[in-house]
Amino acid sequence: MAVAFSATGRDFEIAIAIAITAFTPTVALATVVGPLIEVPVMLLFVWSATRMRAGLFGAAGIAPT
């Protein structure tokens, strides 16, 4: 898993350069800003689902792992 994060982290700058070259600057901006917004939102969803586990799955629902 760490290798995947390292590999994607190394290619981030080249991905921005390719996006600017191939597309308009607006698309390149969306490429950069999108993950910066997406990751915290997904973490918020996971946190809220974890907090509401009993309400979502009931008392006899899925056991915590």
CYANA upper distance limits for C-alpha pairs under 8 A (distance plus 0.5 A):
  1 MET  CA      5 PHE  CA      7.07
  2 ALA  CA      6 SER  CA      6.59
  3 VAL  CA      7 ALA  CA      6.50
  4 ALA  CA      8 THR  CA      6.67
  5 PHE  CA      9 GLY  CA      6.45
  6 SER  CA     10 ARG  CA      6.72
  7 ALA  CA     11 ASP  CA      7.09
  8 THR  CA     12 PHE  CA      6.79
 11 ASP  CA     15 ALA  CA      6.63
 12 PHE  CA     16 ILE  CA      6.92
 13 GLU  CA     17 ALA  CA      6.85
 14 ILE  CA     18 ILE  CA      6.61
 15 ALA  CA     19 ALA  CA      6.58
 16 ILE  CA     20 ILE  CA      6.68
 16 ILE  CA     28 ALA  CA      6.85
 16 ILE  CA     31 THR  CA      7.82
 16 ILE  CA     32 VAL  CA      7.59
 17 ALA  CA     21 THR  CA      6.67
 18 ILE  CA     22 ALA  CA      6.39
 19 ALA  CA     23 PHE  CA      6.07
 19 ALA  CA     24 THR  CA      8.30
 19 ALA  CA     25 PRO  CA      8.44
 19 ALA  CA     27 VAL  CA      7.60
 19 ALA  CA     28 ALA  CA      5.60
 19 ALA  CA     31 THR  CA      8.08
 20 ILE  CA     24 THR  CA      6.69
 20 ILE  CA     25 PRO  CA      6.09
 20 ILE  CA     27 VAL  CA      8.07
 20 ILE  CA     28 ALA  CA      5.73
 23 PHE  CA     27 VAL  CA      6.64
 23 PHE  CA     28 ALA  CA      7.38
 24 THR  CA     28 ALA  CA      7.12
 25 PRO  CA     29 LEU  CA      6.58
 26 THR  CA     30 ALA  CA      6.76
 27 VAL  CA     31 THR  CA      6.66
 28 ALA  CA     32 VAL  CA      6.89
 29 LEU  CA     33 VAL  CA      6.49
 30 ALA  CA     34 GLY  CA      5.83
 31 THR  CA     35 PRO  CA      7.80
 32 VAL  CA     36 LEU  CA      7.66
 33 VAL  CA     37 ILE  CA      6.93
 34 GLY  CA     38 GLU  CA      6.43
 35 PRO  CA     39 VAL  CA      6.35
 36 LEU  CA     40 PRO  CA      7.76
 37 ILE  CA     41 VAL  CA      6.93
 38 GLU  CA     42 MET  CA      6.64
 39 VAL  CA     43 LEU  CA      6.71
 40 PRO  CA     44 LEU  CA      6.64
 41 VAL  CA     45 PHE  CA      6.83
 42 MET  CA     46 VAL  CA      6.78
 43 LEU  CA     47 TRP  CA      6.57
 44 LEU  CA     48 SER  CA      6.58
 45 PHE  CA     49 ALA  CA      6.57
 46 VAL  CA     50 THR  CA      6.60
 47 TRP  CA     51 ARG  CA      6.76
 48 SER  CA     52 MET  CA      6.64
 49 ALA  CA     53 ARG  CA      6.41
 49 ALA  CA     56 LEU  CA      8.41
 52 MET  CA     56 LEU  CA      6.59
 53 ARG  CA     57 PHE  CA      6.38
 53 ARG  CA     58 GLY  CA      8.02
 54 ALA  CA     58 GLY  CA      5.35
 54 ALA  CA     59 ALA  CA      6.17
 54 ALA  CA     61 GLY  CA      8.00
 55 GLY  CA     59 ALA  CA      8.40
 57 PHE  CA     61 GLY  CA      5.25
 57 PHE  CA     62 ILE  CA      7.06
